């Protein structure tokens, strides 16, 4: 492509999926005196001619028309921006939160069906379309959990689907969460007291007293979720500061999600929207909050619950968005709280069918005492010693199944089976999604829902 325009500088033909640097094009434009005099428009056509033939390379099908007004500094700057954003691949942050012990069951599928797709569909490694940086936050793990997580960090036992994970991992944080409530009580007591006026488990404290001198105990782990999301946001901001740029997209996911069908590729999800999976069951009056595909701006809102809480803005944000009903109803949960943050930030939301479910880790239902039933099978417990799940959400992990929520699992399996049956490649496609997902919604509802079901009208 560069040779076509007679450029003889040092810029090399870019690999598939990378941008052609503006500095390579600018010297040629500056030398076009005839174009500058005539102030005529120059149309550049990019047909992917510079892209080497390689499996999974999509640039051969790309036709980009960029209008440049040569000699006009303002329009040239605009054109530079268009070139940079249209030709370059995306820089994607993926943050996993949750106990790392869960990844013994989920990591290989997350690598194969999530990270590979986010990298561009042909794997994460040389030639990948997108640059993916992975971040991990987990509650302070035990030594046995660290030993079992060796594949995450390239230790012994790594391999298979987890082989690329250590190369993608940029930052890890392990925190002792027993100090989270103490920190809030010590540093943000007045903010917390005000927030406690809003009922519901959006500030779930895992059954502990939110403040030591108050009787308010709430189910769920909403406070700890906000804390974890803020850790993700801080790690991303540190990375952006190091690189001197900002992420194009941000993905939040859980360590215990078991992906049984590939994630949608980013090029199929509009970069102008926040994409939130749908299980037809788990919005709970708000928006599903276990996996999010976000614009960078939307990530500030989605991950920003902790900052709103600790600056006294959470209370006001909820009331301004929902009115006074949260003061009298218990309906403000973590899903509603996510929806409130996105609405307050005017984030546009769209949905796609979820193909992952929350998996059970054996250690979550084995009683810490090792008690057994009369037939010798391990006895089910409410989450195991030290678990932040189990007892606080009321869904047992039972022997003989690897999922926690039966209705979630049923919906996910239904979507995954249908998508697989409609796919010739074993990957996500728009046509299969429209067949397997959109039929659940009346055309009038889809038309009236704006961006929400945009996949169904593409």
Number of C-alpha atoms within 10 A of each C-alpha: 17 19 10 7 11 10 16 12 13 7 14 12 17 15 18 22 21 20 16 20 17 14 11 16 17 13 13 15 18 12 10 12 12 10 16 16 10 10 14 13 14 14 12 14 13 18 15 20 15 18 18 15 14 11 9 14 20 15 20 15 11 13 12 15 15 18 17 22 20 23 19 11 11 11 14 17 13 15 18 19 12 15 19 16 13 14 18 16 20 23 18 24 30 24 27 24 23 19 21 27 23 24 24 17 19 23 25 21 21 28 22 23 25 24 25 24 24 29 24 24 24 18 20 24 14 8 19 23 27 22 19 25 22 22 23 25 25 21 19 16 16 11 9 9 16 15 14 18 22 15 24 25 17 16 13 12 14 17 14 12 16 20 18 22 23 16 15 20 17 16 16 15 15 15 14 10 15 11 10 16 20 15 12 18 18 11 12 16 17 15 19 22 16 15 21 17 12 23 19 23 23 27 27 23 24 22 14 14 15 25 19 11 8 9 10 13 16 21 18 25 21 23 23 21 21 22 20 26 23 20 24 27 21 13 22 23 15 13 19 14 11 9 10 8 11 15 20 16 21 25 20 21 20 24 25 27 25 24 24 22 24 27 23 22 18 18 11 11 18 13 16 15 19 27 21 20 21 22 24 15 10 17 16 13 14 17 22 22 21 19 19 22 26 27 22 20 16 24 22 19 22 27 24 20 24 21 16 18 21 17 13 18 16 24 21 14 18 23 15 12 13 13 11 12 14 17 18 11 11 13 20 24 19 28 21 23 26 22 23 24 23 22 15 14 14 11 20 17 22 22 24 22 23 26 27 29 25 21 22 25 21 20 16 24 22 23 18 15 10 10 14 13 9 8 6 8 12 17 17 21 20 20 26 19 15 8 16 19 18 20 17 18 14 12 14 19 25 19 15 6 11 17 22 18 16 13 15 21 19 14 19 23 19 17 23 22 14 16 27 19 12 18 15 11 8 12 18 22 18 16 14 19 21 19 14 20 23 19 11 11 12 10 14 8 11 18 15 11 12 12 17 20 22 19 20 21 11 8
